[in-house]
C-alpha cells in the first residue's frame, strides 16, 4: 500500500539528514496518514479513506467531503475517491 493521501495526493518527500559536521545522508519524509471515515451529506453514507492530517483539516475547512470532492481535480484523487465523486455528480444531476 503506497503512502499517498487519497484526497490530496500528498506523498513522500526526499531530503537529507544533516549532521553537525554537515554530512548529508538521504532520508524520506512520510505524510501523517490516518484511516478515517468521512460522511457524505448528499449521499447520506459514510466512506473510509486513508487521509493525511493536513488533508483532513483542508476537507473540514472547505465544508465537508462533498464540497472537497467537487472542487478537487481528478488527477489528485484516488480511484476510491473518484467513485464517490461520480456518485455525487449523478446525485446532483438528478
Phi and psi in degrees as GROMACS dihedral restraints (atoms count N, CA, C in turn):
[ dihedral_restraints ]
;  ai    aj    ak    al  type     phi  dphi    fc
    3     4     5     6     1   -76.5    20    10
    4     5     6     7     1   152.2    20    10
    6     7     8     9     1   -93.9    20    10
    7     8     9    10     1    74.4    20    10
    9    10    11    12     1  -131.6    20    10
   10    11    12    13     1   135.9    20    10
   12    13    14    15     1   -67.3    20    10
   13    14    15    16     1   132.4    20    10
   15    16    17    18     1   -74.4    20    10
   16    17    18    19     1   -19.9    20    10
   18    19    20    21     1  -103.9    20    10
   19    20    21    22     1   -32.4    20    10
   21    22    23    24     1  -107.5    20    10
   22    23    24    25     1   -16.9    20    10
   24    25    26    27     1    79.8    20    10
   25    26    27    28     1     7.8    20    10
   27    28    29    30     1   -68.9    20    10
   28    29    30    31     1   129.4    20    10
   30    31    32    33     1  -126.1    20    10
   31    32    33    34     1  -161.9    20    10
   33    34    35    36     1   -76.3    20    10
   34    35    36    37     1   154.3    20    10
   36    37    38    39     1  -124.0    20    10
   37    38    39    40     1   151.8    20    10
   39    40    41    42     1  -110.3    20    10
   40    41    42    43     1   139.8    20    10
   42    43    44    45     1  -153.5    20    10
   43    44    45    46     1  -157.7    20    10
   45    46    47    48     1  -126.4    20    10
   46    47    48    49     1   145.1    20    10
   48    49    50    51     1   -84.6    20    10
   49    50    51    52     1   130.5    20    10
   51    52    53    54     1  -116.8    20    10
   52    53    54    55     1   118.7    20    10
   54    55    56    57     1   -80.8    20    10
   55    56    57    58     1   174.0    20    10
   57    58    59    60     1   -61.8    20    10
   58    59    60    61     1   -31.4    20    10
   60    61    62    63     1   -85.2    20    10
   61    62    63    64     1    10.2    20    10
   63    64    65    66     1    65.9    20    10
   64    65    66    67     1    25.8    20    10
   66    67    68    69     1   -78.9    20    10
   67    68    69    70     1   137.4    20    10
   69    70    71    72     1  -113.8    20    10
   70    71    72    73     1   129.2    20    10
   72    73    74    75     1  -126.3    20    10
   73    74    75    76     1   143.1    20    10
   75    76    77    78     1   -65.3    20    10
   76    77    78    79     1   145.6    20    10
   78    79    80    81     1  -150.3    20    10
   79    80    81    82     1   169.1    20    10
   81    82    83    84     1  -121.8    20    10
   82    83    84    85     1   134.8    20    10
   84    85    86    87     1  -102.5    20    10
   85    86    87    88     1   117.8    20    10
   87    88    89    90     1   -99.8    20    10
   88    89    90    91     1   144.6    20    10
   90    91    92    93     1   -71.7    20    10
   91    92    93    94     1   153.9    20    10
   93    94    95    96     1   -83.3    20    10
   94    95    96    97     1    90.7    20    10
   96    97    98    99     1   -92.1    20    10
   97    98    99   100     1   139.2    20    10
   99   100   101   102     1  -130.2    20    10
  100   101   102   103     1   144.6    20    10
  102   103   104   105     1   -86.1    20    10
  103   104   105   106     1   117.3    20    10
  105   106   107   108     1  -130.4    20    10
  106   107   108   109     1   156.5    20    10
  108   109   110   111     1  -111.7    20    10
  109   110   111   112     1   118.7    20    10
  111   112   113   114     1  -110.4    20    10
  112   113   114   115     1   140.1    20    10
  114   115   116   117     1   -95.2    20    10
  115   116   117   118     1   131.0    20    10
  117   118   119   120     1   -96.1    20    10
  118   119   120   121     1   119.0    20    10
  120   121   122   123     1   -74.0    20    10
  121   122   123   124     1   -36.1    20    10
  123   124   125   126     1   -69.5    20    10
  124   125   126   127     1   -41.3    20    10
  126   127   128   129     1   -88.3    20    10
  127   128   129   130     1   -12.9    20    10
  129   130   131   132     1    57.1    20    10
  130   131   132   133     1    41.9    20    10
  132   133   134   135     1  -138.5    20    10
  133   134   135   136     1   163.3    20    10
  135   136   137   138     1  -112.3    20    10
  136   137   138   139     1   149.8    20    10
  138   139   140   141     1  -131.8    20    10
  139   140   141   142     1   143.2    20    10
  141   142   143   144     1   -96.4    20    10
  142   143   144   145     1   132.3    20    10
  144   145   146   147     1  -135.1    20    10
  145   146   147   148     1   159.5    20    10
  147   148   149   150     1  -107.5    20    10
  148   149   150   151     1   103.9    20    10
  150   151   152   153     1  -123.8    20    10
  151   152   153   154     1   143.9    20    10
  153   154   155   156     1   -73.1    20    10
  154   155   156   157     1   155.3    20    10
  156   157   158   159     1   -64.4    20    10
  157   158   159   160     1   -34.4    20    10
  159   160   161   162     1   -62.6    20    10
  160   161   162   163     1   -42.6    20    10
  162   163   164   165     1   -65.6    20    10
  163   164   165   166     1   -36.6    20    10
  165   166   167   168     1   -64.8    20    10
  166   167   168   169     1   -41.8    20    10
  168   169   170   171     1   -64.7    20    10
  169   170   171   172     1   -37.6    20    10
  171   172   173   174     1   -66.3    20    10
  172   173   174   175     1   -40.7    20    10
  174   175   176   177     1   -62.4    20    10
  175   176   177   178     1   -44.4    20    10
  177   178   179   180     1   -65.2    20    10
  178   179   180   181     1   -36.2    20    10
  180   181   182   183     1   -66.6    20    10
  181   182   183   184     1   -38.2    20    10
  183   184   185   186     1   -74.7    20    10
  184   185   186   187     1   -24.6    20    10
  186   187   188   189     1   119.9    20    10
  187   188   189   190     1    18.1    20    10
  189   190   191   192     1   119.8    20    10
  190   191   192   193     1   173.9    20    10
  192   193   194   195     1   -63.4    20    10
  193   194   195   196     1   -42.4    20    10
  195   196   197   198     1   -60.6    20    10
  196   197   198   199     1   -48.7    20    10
  198   199   200   201     1   -63.6    20    10
  199   200   201   202     1   -39.6    20    10
  201   202   203   204     1   -62.6    20    10
  202   203   204   205     1   -47.9    20    10
  204   205   206   207     1   -64.7    20    10
  205   206   207   208     1   -38.5    20    10
  207   208   209   210     1   -70.5    20    10
  208   209   210   211     1   -28.5    20    10
  210   211   212   213     1   -90.7    20    10
  211   212   213   214     1   -17.4    20    10
  213   214   215   216     1   -89.1    20    10
  214   215   216   217     1   143.1    20    10
  216   217   218   219     1   -68.1    20    10
  217   218   219   220     1   149.4    20    10
  219   220   221   222     1   -65.1    20    10
  220   221   222   223     1   -30.9    20    10
  222   223   224   225     1   -70.5    20    10
  223   224   225   226     1   -18.2    20    10
  225   226   227   228     1   -87.0    20    10
  226   227   228   229     1   -21.2    20    10
  228   229   230   231     1   -87.1    20    10
  229   230   231   232     1   151.3    20    10
  231   232   233   234     1   -78.9    20    10
  232   233   234   235     1   172.0    20    10
  234   235   236   237     1   -63.4    20    10
  235   236   237   238     1   -37.7    20    10
  237   238   239   240     1   -62.7    20    10
  238   239   240   241     1   -44.8    20    10
  240   241   242   243     1   -68.5    20    10
  241   242   243   244     1   -34.4    20    10
  243   244   245   246     1   -64.3    20    10
  244   245   246   247     1   -36.9    20    10
  246   247   248   249     1   -62.3    20    10
  247   248   249   250     1   -43.3    20    10
  249   250   251   252     1   -65.2    20    10
  250   251   252   253     1   -39.9    20    10
  252   253   254   255     1   -62.7    20    10
  253   254   255   256     1   -40.4    20    10
  255   256   257   258     1   -65.0    20    10
  256   257   258   259     1   -40.4    20    10
  258   259   260   261     1   -61.6    20    10
  259   260   261   262     1   -41.3    20    10
  261   262   263   264     1   -62.0    20    10
  262   263   264   265     1   -42.6    20    10
  264   265   266   267     1   -63.5    20    10
  265   266   267   268     1   -40.6    20    10
  267   268   269   270     1   -63.4    20    10
  268   269   270   271     1   -42.7    20    10
  270   271   272   273     1   -64.1    20    10
  271   272   273   274     1   -40.6    20    10
  273   274   275   276     1   -71.2    20    10
  274   275   276   277     1   -33.6    20    10
  276   277   278   279     1   -68.7    20    10
  277   278   279   280     1   -31.6    20    10
